[in-house]
Amino acid sequence: MEFTVRGYPESNKEKLLLILMSRIEFDALSAEGGELHSTFQRLSRLDDEYGTQQVYEWLAASRTATHVYGVNDAPSAANGLDVTVHADDSEPYRRPWVLVFTPSATDSDARPVALVAVTTGGNRWRGMWTYDHDRVTRIRSFMRQRF
């Protein structure tokens, strides 16, 4: 499914809806393990968005291997979490919004899921959401190889 959303001040609700929709982290928490990759553009967002720090503390304590990506713009919650931090200030770390979760092979109830979006201008996003196994696998492979 493809989408386009706008953030504040153009829209008070579109980006919030995308944030709520993108809580792939809860899929990862309810699974029996797996691998989660999350980009934040700026790692300081881990502790400036409501509930995000708590969710990543839970993920750090779970059986899901969690990777976070972004510009290390300030001391952030990522530094104190048991997650793999990928920090850089290059374009691939600043522009995309990616969440990709692949469950462990033994978890027959969980399904792979991914959200990929890029900024198209000031606080505007264009992207896609998928549960397609092959597409999610390609996105995860891209994250592993490029970052």
C-alpha angles and dihedrals in degrees: 000000000000124000145175122206138178128212133212131337093025091045131013094195113030098076091040089055089051091050091051092044092049095059089121083145088080090056087053092048094051093047127088092248135299137138130301127189119190130178120204103177085222119033089216086075087076088079104026100064119075113265096356096110092050092049091051091048088055091047091050089056094046132084091255115108101230126201123187125193135195150095109306091229098158139354101295142184088257091074092063098043129092092240132111108260120206108190128179137133097225123119097264089060095046105046115040131074106206131169117172126171127185116181123222115273090248094056104091094173099056122076131205116256137177141184120195122181136158132200112256095183141325105348095335124125134194121188153116141256123211145176092184106130096214094047092048090049091052091049091050090048090051091052092049094048102039103040 
